[in-house]
Amino acid sequence: MFSLFKQSAEPTVPPSPVSAAKRPEPPAAVIAPPPPAPVEAPASELAAAPARAPAFRQDHKSLYKQLLRGLYDAVLVTDPKGHVLDSNGRVQNAFQYDSAEIWDMDIFKLIPGLSPQLLERVRQGLAENRHVLIDARCIRKDGSAFPAEVAISSIDLINEGDMVFSVRNVERRKRQSQQLCRFQNALSNDLSAVAVSDAAGQISYVNRTLLTLWGYEKDEQLIGKPLSGLWTGDSQADAPLRRALAGERWLGTLHAAAQDGRRFHVGAAMEADRSQETREIVGLVCSFVEVRES
């Protein structure tokens, strides 16, 4: 038969009456106190604490406002009829109106070249996911005008079909372009023959006097050709180019050869053309005058 009692591997020692009566109780479980509740600083201390950089906000309105502030162009947001709904700070620099004055103003007052009919055509183009760029004449608050490039795109801000007008003043660029045209006209009508080459000595520009003197009809006959080809018969043909490309202004007389084989002498002046940014030599500017023997 199986025993109902488990035999101990150690000998049984009878308990002592004293030890049994005074057996210590097992220690009670120690429960850690809960962490102290966070204490809020007084409002005065919070105000004195240094401000932390605000977290980058992801909501669309904040991003929209940040974008308007960061754009270089003057930006006008209009409804489909052309009434101004919003603008950025650059508008005041360009048009002299503050945000309160320009609100609800017709875009046609600021850009007179636009008309309701033209604006409707623009809107139709924008509906086809196109961007429109126009050259415009804009009017400031004081009545003065300035040339501008206006990029128009669509945005669903308040209404479906709202429009964004990005206006860039190109007055300085137009003035520089006009000045360049004057210089080109002056060179074209100069009594001296003028040629311009790149740093490799290839012709990039000639005026009408040079074409006439060398017997050519069109500048395409010389563009891209070696500048030294104008005086190939000269034994020192390469010396003027080398010295001018080294940064030295060269003056002297050359034996030139016209297209029809005619030989003649020219007084020549050559000087390096330098980049305004780096001052590196990017080409040569040359002028020629025919020298006739008396």
C-alpha positions as CSV (number, residue, x, y, z in Angstrom):
1,M,0.0,0.0,0.0
2,F,1.1,3.5,-0.7
3,S,1.8,5.7,2.3
4,L,-0.3,8.8,2.7
5,F,2.6,10.6,4.5
6,K,5.6,12.0,2.8
7,Q,8.8,11.0,4.5
8,S,11.2,13.7,5.2
9,A,14.8,13.3,4.3
10,E,15.9,15.1,7.5
11,P,15.4,13.9,11.0
12,T,12.4,15.4,12.9
13,V,13.3,17.6,15.9
14,P,10.6,18.2,18.4
15,P,9.8,21.9,18.7
16,S,10.9,23.7,21.8
17,P,8.0,25.1,23.9
18,V,9.8,28.4,24.2
19,S,10.8,28.7,20.6
20,A,7.3,27.8,19.6
21,A,5.7,30.5,21.8
22,K,8.1,33.2,20.7
23,R,8.5,32.4,17.0
24,P,9.0,35.8,15.2
25,E,6.4,36.8,12.7
26,P,7.6,37.1,9.1
27,P,8.3,40.7,8.2
28,A,5.4,42.6,6.6
29,A,5.7,43.5,2.9
30,V,7.0,47.0,2.5
31,I,4.9,49.0,0.0
32,A,6.7,51.9,-1.6
33,P,4.9,55.3,-1.3
34,P,3.5,56.7,-4.5
35,P,5.6,59.3,-6.4
36,P,4.8,62.8,-5.4
37,A,2.3,64.6,-7.7
38,P,3.9,67.2,-10.0
39,V,3.9,70.6,-8.5
40,E,3.0,73.5,-10.9
41,A,5.2,76.5,-10.7
42,P,3.4,79.8,-9.8
43,A,2.4,81.9,-12.8
44,S,5.0,84.5,-11.8
45,E,7.8,82.0,-12.1
46,L,6.5,80.7,-15.4
47,A,6.5,84.2,-16.8
48,A,10.1,84.7,-15.7
49,A,11.3,81.4,-17.2
50,P,13.1,81.6,-20.5
51,A,10.8,80.9,-23.4
52,R,11.4,77.8,-25.4
53,A,11.3,77.7,-29.2
54,P,7.8,76.8,-30.3
55,A,7.3,73.4,-31.8
56,F,6.8,73.4,-35.5
57,R,3.1,73.7,-36.2
58,Q,1.7,71.4,-38.9
59,D,-1.7,72.9,-39.3
60,H,-2.4,74.3,-42.8
61,K,-3.2,77.8,-41.8
62,S,0.1,78.3,-40.0
63,L,2.0,76.9,-42.9
64,Y,0.1,79.1,-45.3
65,K,0.9,82.2,-43.3
66,Q,4.6,81.3,-43.0
67,L,4.8,80.7,-46.7
68,L,3.3,84.2,-47.5
69,R,5.7,85.9,-45.1
70,G,8.7,84.0,-46.6
71,L,8.1,84.8,-50.3
72,Y,10.2,87.4,-52.0
73,D,7.5,88.4,-54.4
74,A,4.5,90.5,-53.6
75,V,1.6,88.1,-53.3
76,L,-2.1,88.9,-53.7
77,V,-4.7,86.2,-53.2
78,T,-8.1,87.0,-54.9
79,D,-11.5,85.4,-55.3
80,P,-12.6,84.2,-58.8
81,K,-13.8,87.8,-59.5
82,G,-10.5,89.4,-58.7
83,H,-11.2,90.9,-55.3
84,V,-8.2,90.8,-53.0
85,L,-8.7,88.3,-50.0
86,D,-5.2,88.3,-48.6
87,S,-1.7,89.6,-49.2
88,N,1.8,89.5,-47.8
89,G,4.1,92.2,-46.4
90,R,5.9,92.6,-49.7
91,V,2.8,94.1,-51.3
92,Q,3.3,97.3,-49.3
93,N,6.8,97.6,-50.7
94,A,5.6,97.1,-54.2
95,F,2.2,98.9,-54.3
96,Q,2.4,101.2,-51.2
97,Y,-0.9,99.9,-49.8
98,D,-1.1,98.2,-46.4
99,S,-3.1,95.0,-45.8
100,A,-6.2,96.9,-44.6
101,E,-6.2,99.2,-47.6
102,I,-5.7,96.5,-50.2
103,W,-8.3,94.1,-48.8
104,D,-11.3,93.7,-51.2
105,M,-9.6,95.9,-53.8
106,D,-10.1,94.9,-57.5
107,I,-6.9,93.4,-59.0
108,F,-7.7,95.4,-62.1
109,K,-6.8,98.6,-60.2
110,L,-3.4,97.3,-59.4
111,I,-2.8,95.6,-62.8
112,P,-4.8,97.7,-65.3
113,G,-3.8,95.5,-68.2
114,L,-6.1,92.8,-66.8
115,S,-9.8,92.9,-67.6
116,P,-12.7,90.7,-66.5
117,Q,-12.6,88.9,-69.9
118,L,-8.9,88.3,-69.7
119,L,-9.1,87.1,-66.1
120,E,-11.8,84.6,-67.1
121,R,-9.5,83.2,-69.8
122,V,-6.7,82.9,-67.2
123,R,-9.1,81.1,-64.9
124,Q,-9.9,78.6,-67.6
125,G,-6.2,78.0,-68.2
126,L,-5.7,77.5,-64.5
127,A,-8.5,74.9,-64.4
128,E,-6.4,72.8,-66.7
129,N,-3.6,72.7,-64.2
130,R,-1.6,75.4,-66.0
131,H,0.4,78.3,-64.6
132,V,0.2,81.7,-66.4
133,L,3.0,84.2,-66.6
134,I,2.3,87.6,-68.0
135,D,4.3,90.9,-68.5
136,A,2.3,93.6,-66.8
137,R,2.4,97.3,-65.9
138,C,1.4,97.7,-62.3
139,I,0.2,100.9,-60.6
140,R,1.3,102.1,-57.1
141,K,-0.8,104.0,-54.6
142,D,0.8,107.3,-55.7
143,G,-0.1,106.7,-59.3
144,S,3.4,105.7,-60.5
145,A,3.9,102.6,-62.6
146,F,6.4,99.8,-62.7
147,P,7.0,96.8,-65.0
148,A,6.4,93.4,-63.5
149,E,6.3,89.7,-64.2
150,V,3.1,88.3,-62.7
151,A,2.8,84.6,-62.2
152,I,-0.9,83.5,-61.7
153,S,-1.9,80.1,-60.1
154,S,-5.0,78.7,-58.4
155,I,-5.7,78.0,-54.8
156,D,-8.8,76.7,-52.9
157,L,-8.5,79.1,-50.0
158,I,-12.1,80.3,-49.3
159,N,-13.7,79.7,-52.7
160,E,-13.1,77.1,-55.3
161,G,-11.1,78.9,-58.0
162,D,-9.4,81.6,-55.9
163,M,-6.2,82.9,-57.5
164,V,-2.7,83.7,-56.4
165,F,-0.9,86.6,-58.1
166,S,2.9,86.7,-57.5
167,V,4.2,90.1,-58.6
168,R,7.9,90.6,-59.2
169,N,9.2,94.1,-60.0
170,V,11.5,94.0,-63.0
171,E,12.1,97.7,-63.3
172,R,15.8,97.4,-62.6
173,R,16.2,94.5,-65.1
174,K,14.3,96.4,-67.8
175,R,16.5,99.5,-67.2
176,Q,19.7,97.4,-67.5
177,S,18.3,95.7,-70.7
178,Q,17.5,99.1,-72.2
179,Q,21.0,100.4,-71.4
180,L,22.5,97.3,-73.0
181,C,20.5,97.9,-76.1
182,R,21.9,101.5,-76.3
183,F,25.5,100.2,-76.0
184,Q,24.8,97.6,-78.7
185,N,23.4,100.3,-81.0
186,A,26.4,102.5,-80.3
187,L,28.8,99.7,-81.2
188,S,26.8,98.8,-84.3
189,N,27.0,102.4,-85.6
190,D,30.6,103.0,-84.4
191,L,33.0,104.2,-87.2
192,S,35.6,101.9,-85.8
193,A,35.4,98.2,-86.6
194,V,34.7,96.3,-83.4
195,A,35.0,92.6,-82.7
196,V,34.5,90.6,-79.4
197,S,35.8,87.1,-78.8
198,D,35.6,84.5,-76.1
199,A,38.5,83.3,-74.0
200,A,39.4,80.8,-76.7
201,G,39.8,83.6,-79.3
202,Q,36.6,82.7,-81.2
203,I,34.6,85.6,-82.5
204,S,31.2,86.2,-80.8
205,Y,30.3,89.7,-82.0
206,V,31.2,92.0,-84.9
207,N,29.7,95.3,-85.8
208,R,28.6,96.6,-89.2
209,T,31.8,98.6,-89.8
210,L,33.9,95.5,-89.5
211,L,31.7,93.6,-91.9
212,T,32.1,96.4,-94.4
213,L,35.8,96.8,-93.9
214,W,36.5,93.1,-94.4
215,G,33.9,92.6,-97.2
216,Y,31.4,90.4,-95.4
217,E,27.6,90.7,-95.7
218,K,26.4,88.9,-92.6
219,D,27.9,88.5,-89.1
220,E,27.1,84.7,-89.3
221,Q,30.0,84.5,-91.7
222,L,32.4,85.4,-88.9
223,I,30.7,84.3,-85.7
224,G,32.6,81.3,-84.3
225,K,35.6,81.8,-86.5
226,P,39.1,82.5,-85.0
227,L,39.7,86.2,-84.3
228,S,43.3,85.9,-85.7
229,G,41.7,84.9,-89.0
230,L,41.1,88.6,-89.7
231,W,44.9,89.1,-90.1
232,T,46.1,85.6,-91.0
233,G,48.8,87.0,-93.4
234,D,50.6,88.7,-90.5
235,S,53.7,86.8,-89.3
236,Q,53.0,87.9,-85.8
237,A,49.3,86.9,-85.9
238,D,49.2,85.1,-82.6
239,A,51.2,87.6,-80.6
240,P,48.4,90.2,-80.0
241,L,46.0,87.5,-78.8
242,R,48.6,86.0,-76.4
243,R,49.4,89.3,-74.8
244,A,45.8,90.5,-74.6
245,L,44.7,87.2,-73.0
246,A,47.5,87.6,-70.5
247,G,45.9,90.8,-69.3
248,E,48.0,93.3,-71.3
249,R,46.4,96.0,-73.5
250,W,47.9,95.6,-76.9
251,L,48.2,98.4,-79.5
252,G,49.8,98.0,-82.9
253,T,49.4,97.6,-86.7
254,L,48.3,94.4,-88.4
255,H,48.3,93.3,-92.0
256,A,44.6,92.4,-92.6
257,A,43.1,90.3,-95.4
258,A,39.6,90.9,-96.7
259,Q,37.3,88.2,-97.8
260,D,38.0,88.9,-101.5
261,G,41.8,88.7,-100.9
262,R,42.4,92.4,-100.7
263,R,45.3,93.3,-98.4
264,F,45.2,96.4,-96.1
265,H,46.7,97.7,-92.9
266,V,44.7,98.3,-89.7
267,G,45.6,100.0,-86.4
268,A,44.3,97.6,-83.7
269,A,43.6,97.9,-79.9
270,M,42.9,94.7,-77.9
271,E,42.0,94.4,-74.3
272,A,40.9,91.6,-72.0
273,D,37.2,91.3,-71.1
274,R,36.8,90.3,-67.5
275,S,33.9,88.8,-65.5
276,Q,32.4,91.3,-63.1
277,E,32.1,88.6,-60.4
278,T,35.4,86.8,-60.5
279,R,37.5,89.3,-62.6
280,E,38.7,86.3,-64.7
281,I,39.4,86.9,-68.3
282,V,36.4,85.7,-70.3
283,G,37.3,87.1,-73.8
284,L,38.7,90.0,-75.7
285,V,37.4,93.3,-77.0
286,C,39.1,94.6,-80.2
287,S,38.7,97.7,-82.3
288,F,40.3,98.3,-85.7
289,V,40.8,101.4,-87.9
290,E,42.1,101.2,-91.5
291,V,45.5,102.8,-92.0
292,R,46.0,104.2,-95.4
293,E,49.5,105.1,-96.7
294,S,49.8,108.7,-97.9
